[in-house]
């Protein structure tokens, strides 16, 4: 059974890598983009909110088309939307950049529901934690590649050229995936049509464990995305690091986080996932405080330790959360329930970065990180307490 799952897992992983690289592209390039367009680099928070606001809507809208047209076909459409967005960004106009983030957001939304639809049908439930976490390593891998590749491309071809190179890579990925589409979609699209997203929303909020997981995911995503999307700008503005050094630390945190995510996924197949997610939140709280305490004169090795330590844990949780959602989903409804989880999680990316930017502008980066840490700690304690109660039927 696991042997049969290798191709779909690898396919979903590759798609996730390319989409994640596209999502982080503007954030890594933001200091250069902002200088050319004469805008505040902190606008990356607004752009991030647009990306994930659109992604939350398209995640919910994707449940029916995934079943009707095929999960891989929807992923190909997402890759092409990412390519269009990156190409728009190369036009070097503020309005074009806004259009770019809308397309990139539309690309981001369907990926998790599509992956859940494919993997839930092909992977034994006792391996959900490891497999969903493995698929989700596409996020830190994509982010790490963005942190490494885009500073290099900025030096070689500028940010406009870098956007076009990434757009071409997304198109190539969509074409390569076509080689596998017919077999994967033929397997996973057979059966009943989707039962509708409205019923799945009601199911999630009526189910105690899913309700706690879904609402806590909002907070965890706030921590994850304020770290990921503000790190380069924060280290550049507050700590005085170059874009290249800040990008290197972002990449290092994603690489270490990839390993931690796999370990966490394996543990979640042996331990109660809700409890594991709660203690992960405690670690996130400590890491967030450590990053917030950094000063301009902090030694580089200590900055690196805080950043990599926090980054490793703040990106480690999502595969475990998705695995539990898939595990608790009714048979045949993994895509619809995953759409709800994705929309909830992405809503944290909508509200979190702008609020973080507001606190950083009115008070300081330190107070912004401390506010995030406080919210994460509340969500962590809620999950730990919920894990101690008997599971819902």
Legacy VTK file of the C-alpha trace (Angstrom):
# vtk DataFile Version 3.0
C-alpha trace
ASCII
DATASET POLYDATA
POINTS 393 float
0.000 0.000 0.000
2.763 2.469 0.909
4.657 1.500 -2.261
1.629 2.581 -4.323
1.633 5.924 -2.517
5.179 6.934 -3.534
4.224 8.534 -6.865
1.249 10.556 -5.565
3.206 11.746 -2.525
6.156 12.783 -4.704
3.829 14.558 -7.145
2.007 16.504 -4.437
5.338 17.335 -2.804
6.789 18.774 -6.026
3.679 20.884 -6.633
3.778 22.168 -3.058
7.439 23.163 -3.427
6.756 25.233 -6.547
3.686 26.950 -5.118
5.472 27.763 -1.846
8.454 29.188 -3.718
6.064 31.411 -5.674
4.283 32.568 -2.518
7.498 33.631 -0.782
9.082 35.211 -3.865
7.795 38.722 -3.269
8.643 38.642 0.432
12.294 37.766 -0.222
12.573 40.373 -2.978
10.575 43.019 -1.070
13.452 45.318 -0.044
14.523 45.620 -3.703
10.943 45.852 -5.019
10.027 48.490 -2.457
13.059 50.611 -3.353
12.182 50.589 -7.069
8.448 51.170 -6.590
8.945 53.763 -3.803
6.746 51.894 -1.310
7.215 50.903 2.338
8.760 47.408 2.701
6.269 46.734 5.506
3.586 46.568 2.802
4.660 42.947 2.472
2.156 42.369 5.285
-0.697 43.753 3.184
0.410 41.755 0.160
0.585 38.619 2.301
-2.936 39.285 3.582
-4.191 39.556 -0.001
-2.480 36.290 -0.969
-4.011 34.331 1.882
-7.400 36.044 1.762
-7.756 34.951 -1.846
-6.298 31.539 -0.951
-8.892 31.014 1.811
-11.723 31.684 -0.663
-10.280 29.488 -3.407
-9.626 26.685 -0.908
-13.346 26.522 -0.109
-14.293 26.893 -3.765
-11.917 24.116 -4.838
-13.640 21.195 -3.073
-16.245 20.555 -5.811
-13.887 21.017 -8.818
-11.301 18.704 -7.239
-13.793 15.847 -7.208
-15.346 16.740 -10.569
-12.243 17.607 -12.621
-9.453 15.864 -10.733
-7.051 17.014 -8.047
-3.993 17.052 -10.309
-5.813 19.070 -12.988
-6.702 21.664 -10.350
-3.056 21.728 -9.215
-1.955 22.367 -12.802
-4.360 25.292 -12.991
-2.881 26.579 -9.723
0.652 26.406 -11.109
-0.386 28.388 -14.178
-2.044 31.024 -11.976
1.199 31.313 -9.997
3.100 31.797 -13.254
0.700 34.533 -14.358
1.094 36.278 -11.011
4.888 36.188 -11.127
4.833 37.512 -14.691
2.601 40.407 -13.633
5.045 41.253 -10.843
7.761 41.767 -13.460
5.793 44.713 -14.922
7.270 46.915 -12.157
4.069 48.766 -11.211
2.308 48.833 -7.856
-1.022 47.913 -9.467
0.603 45.010 -11.305
2.100 43.748 -8.050
-1.342 43.800 -6.420
-2.713 41.779 -9.360
0.260 39.437 -8.984
-0.475 38.634 -5.358
-4.144 37.960 -6.220
-3.117 35.344 -8.783
-0.554 33.828 -6.404
-3.214 33.643 -3.693
-5.586 31.868 -6.081
-2.774 29.395 -6.785
-2.152 28.709 -3.112
-5.716 27.886 -2.082
-6.475 24.537 -3.770
-3.195 22.731 -3.011
-3.936 21.329 0.464
-7.494 20.132 -0.373
-6.225 18.571 -3.610
-3.396 16.817 -1.764
-5.797 15.523 0.900
-8.066 14.155 -1.830
-5.203 12.250 -3.454
-3.374 11.066 -0.346
-6.377 10.046 1.781
-7.338 7.606 -0.974
-3.847 6.152 -1.398
-2.210 6.109 2.059
-2.994 3.849 5.052
-4.462 5.848 7.946
-1.727 4.670 10.306
0.757 6.575 8.121
-1.242 9.802 7.769
0.981 11.788 10.136
4.229 10.967 8.362
2.846 11.238 4.824
0.974 14.520 5.299
4.007 15.970 7.068
6.224 14.756 4.220
3.960 16.474 1.706
4.014 19.626 3.821
7.810 19.673 3.754
7.197 21.173 0.335
6.436 24.433 2.148
9.803 24.831 3.935
11.656 23.369 0.947
9.988 25.911 -1.328
10.640 28.704 1.150
14.260 27.613 1.576
14.763 27.585 -2.189
13.225 31.042 -2.387
15.601 32.307 0.302
18.575 30.894 -1.593
17.595 31.438 -5.215
16.019 34.885 -5.232
18.944 36.777 -3.654
21.168 35.157 -6.309
18.738 36.033 -9.099
18.458 39.587 -7.749
22.198 39.918 -8.241
22.197 38.305 -11.705
18.997 39.537 -13.409
17.280 41.903 -10.964
13.908 41.354 -9.330
11.963 41.635 -12.592
14.087 38.931 -14.215
13.829 36.807 -11.082
10.029 36.975 -11.276
10.070 35.804 -14.901
12.447 32.921 -14.143
10.121 31.715 -11.364
7.101 32.068 -13.683
8.800 29.872 -16.272
9.600 27.256 -13.610
5.920 27.105 -12.587
4.855 26.533 -16.201
7.429 23.764 -16.633
6.184 22.079 -13.437
2.595 22.128 -14.728
3.707 20.508 -17.996
5.742 17.783 -16.259
2.841 16.930 -13.940
0.684 16.242 -17.007
2.634 12.992 -17.456
1.087 11.670 -14.216
-2.296 13.349 -14.268
-4.394 10.719 -16.029
-3.430 7.855 -13.720
-3.692 9.811 -10.466
-6.950 11.566 -11.295
-8.473 8.363 -12.700
-7.954 6.728 -9.302
-9.067 9.465 -6.990
-12.023 10.950 -8.852
-14.044 7.755 -9.019
-17.061 7.595 -6.720
-19.732 9.914 -5.405
-19.731 13.658 -6.061
-18.714 15.991 -3.247
-21.335 16.463 -0.527
-20.879 20.251 -0.538
-18.694 22.645 1.381
-21.527 23.975 3.565
-22.041 20.597 5.177
-18.300 20.246 5.762
-18.140 23.633 7.486
-20.989 22.590 9.802
-19.303 19.237 10.432
-15.977 20.836 11.440
-17.526 23.326 13.853
-19.829 20.731 15.404
-16.898 18.346 16.032
-15.083 19.346 19.227
-11.596 18.168 18.247
-11.781 19.633 14.742
-13.123 22.911 16.115
-10.195 23.237 18.538
-7.687 22.222 15.853
-9.157 24.578 13.257
-9.318 27.659 15.468
-5.858 26.974 16.905
-4.519 26.675 13.358
-5.505 30.313 12.794
-3.161 31.374 15.597
-0.349 29.032 14.611
-0.446 30.349 11.057
-0.184 33.911 12.395
3.075 32.885 14.080
4.321 30.929 11.066
3.638 33.628 8.517
4.730 36.654 10.492
8.031 34.823 10.934
8.369 33.662 7.343
7.181 36.780 5.560
8.765 39.371 7.852
12.046 37.690 8.715
14.147 39.087 5.855
12.746 42.605 6.305
13.088 42.380 10.116
16.705 41.219 10.012
17.517 43.808 7.312
15.838 46.775 9.037
16.180 45.954 12.736
19.349 43.853 12.948
21.283 45.433 10.080
21.916 42.205 8.148
22.269 42.162 4.370
19.463 40.657 2.280
21.779 37.768 1.403
22.590 36.942 5.052
18.960 37.325 6.103
17.885 35.087 3.207
20.480 32.512 4.245
19.046 32.385 7.780
15.537 32.049 6.385
16.708 29.128 4.239
18.535 27.513 7.152
15.419 27.718 9.325
13.338 26.098 6.589
15.852 23.299 6.038
16.045 22.458 9.741
12.273 22.830 9.960
11.864 20.264 7.207
13.622 17.660 9.332
11.671 18.654 12.438
8.404 18.450 10.486
9.169 14.863 9.464
10.070 13.903 13.028
6.868 15.531 14.271
4.844 13.708 11.630
6.318 10.372 12.628
5.641 11.079 16.292
2.045 12.026 15.497
1.390 8.490 14.218
2.368 7.178 17.666
1.183 9.952 20.049
-2.077 11.908 20.379
-1.822 14.588 17.683
-3.730 17.242 19.625
-1.365 16.952 22.582
1.681 17.046 20.308
0.368 20.200 18.635
-0.168 21.824 22.019
3.401 21.238 23.164
4.642 22.388 19.769
2.855 25.667 20.491
4.757 26.011 23.768
8.018 25.697 21.829
6.781 28.251 19.316
6.053 30.683 22.140
9.610 30.459 23.472
11.123 30.816 19.989
8.977 33.845 19.173
10.107 35.591 22.356
13.755 34.816 21.565
13.518 36.350 18.077
11.736 39.390 19.475
14.595 39.988 21.919
17.228 40.339 19.171
19.118 43.646 19.025
21.161 45.340 16.259
24.352 44.465 18.132
23.412 40.826 18.759
26.202 38.534 17.447
25.360 36.856 14.163
25.724 33.355 15.623
23.138 34.176 18.303
20.771 35.695 15.737
21.162 32.505 13.729
20.480 30.297 16.755
17.286 32.177 17.638
16.040 32.349 14.051
16.761 28.724 13.155
15.422 27.471 16.484
12.159 29.374 16.159
11.804 28.652 12.458
12.308 24.936 12.960
9.378 24.631 15.355
7.045 27.269 13.891
6.818 25.426 10.561
6.644 21.903 12.007
2.960 21.667 12.933
0.849 21.917 9.785
1.291 18.387 8.447
0.252 16.977 11.822
-2.841 19.182 11.857
-3.780 18.183 8.297
-3.272 14.506 9.137
-5.677 14.741 12.069
-8.266 16.506 9.914
-7.971 13.759 7.300
-8.148 11.069 9.994
-11.343 12.536 11.466
-12.978 13.198 8.077
-15.950 11.054 6.993
-15.032 8.549 4.250
-14.741 10.212 0.839
-14.923 13.741 2.248
-11.233 14.463 2.896
-11.047 17.209 0.244
-14.066 19.116 1.543
-12.982 18.904 5.196
-9.403 19.841 4.223
-10.829 22.864 2.400
-12.324 24.075 5.684
-9.055 23.498 7.566
-7.134 25.322 4.848
-9.530 28.278 4.840
-9.314 28.575 8.627
-5.530 28.366 8.608
-5.184 30.874 5.779
-7.461 33.326 7.578
-4.681 33.593 10.163
-2.354 34.686 7.381
-4.913 37.336 6.392
-5.290 38.974 9.783
-1.872 38.232 11.298
0.694 40.019 9.090
-1.206 43.354 8.869
-1.726 43.425 12.643
1.914 42.486 13.155
2.925 45.341 10.820
0.661 47.768 12.676
2.128 46.852 16.071
5.664 47.014 14.666
4.988 50.467 13.194
3.208 51.948 16.229
5.318 50.291 18.923
8.205 48.035 17.865
9.056 44.713 16.271
9.671 43.392 19.782
6.133 44.136 20.930
4.766 42.582 17.734
6.643 39.335 18.370
5.566 39.335 22.029
1.900 39.771 21.026
2.183 36.766 18.700
3.826 34.717 21.464
0.971 35.455 23.868
-1.678 34.354 21.357
0.191 31.156 20.526
0.531 30.244 24.197
-3.247 30.540 24.710
-3.924 28.272 21.703
-1.303 25.775 22.890
-2.811 25.510 26.363
-6.286 25.091 24.847
-5.133 22.135 22.765
-3.285 20.513 25.658
-6.421 20.810 27.796
-8.665 19.478 24.990
-6.359 16.494 24.450
-6.986 15.385 28.038
-10.753 15.080 27.501
-12.325 11.963 25.934
-12.505 12.100 22.139
-15.795 12.905 20.403
-17.634 9.968 18.884
LINES 1 394
393 0 1 2 3 4 5 6 7 8 9 10 11 12 13 14 15 16 17 18 19 20 21 22 23 24 25 26 27 28 29 30 31 32 33 34 35 36 37 38 39 40 41 42 43 44 45 46 47 48 49 50 51 52 53 54 55 56 57 58 59 60 61 62 63 64 65 66 67 68 69 70 71 72 73 74 75 76 77 78 79 80 81 82 83 84 85 86 87 88 89 90 91 92 93 94 95 96 97 98 99 100 101 102 103 104 105 106 107 108 109 110 111 112 113 114 115 116 117 118 119 120 121 122 123 124 125 126 127 128 129 130 131 132 133 134 135 136 137 138 139 140 141 142 143 144 145 146 147 148 149 150 151 152 153 154 155 156 157 158 159 160 161 162 163 164 165 166 167 168 169 170 171 172 173 174 175 176 177 178 179 180 181 182 183 184 185 186 187 188 189 190 191 192 193 194 195 196 197 198 199 200 201 202 203 204 205 206 207 208 209 210 211 212 213 214 215 216 217 218 219 220 221 222 223 224 225 226 227 228 229 230 231 232 233 234 235 236 237 238 239 240 241 242 243 244 245 246 247 248 249 250 251 252 253 254 255 256 257 258 259 260 261 262 263 264 265 266 267 268 269 270 271 272 273 274 275 276 277 278 279 280 281 282 283 284 285 286 287 288 289 290 291 292 293 294 295 296 297 298 299 300 301 302 303 304 305 306 307 308 309 310 311 312 313 314 315 316 317 318 319 320 321 322 323 324 325 326 327 328 329 330 331 332 333 334 335 336 337 338 339 340 341 342 343 344 345 346 347 348 349 350 351 352 353 354 355 356 357 358 359 360 361 362 363 364 365 366 367 368 369 370 371 372 373 374 375 376 377 378 379 380 381 382 383 384 385 386 387 388 389 390 391 392
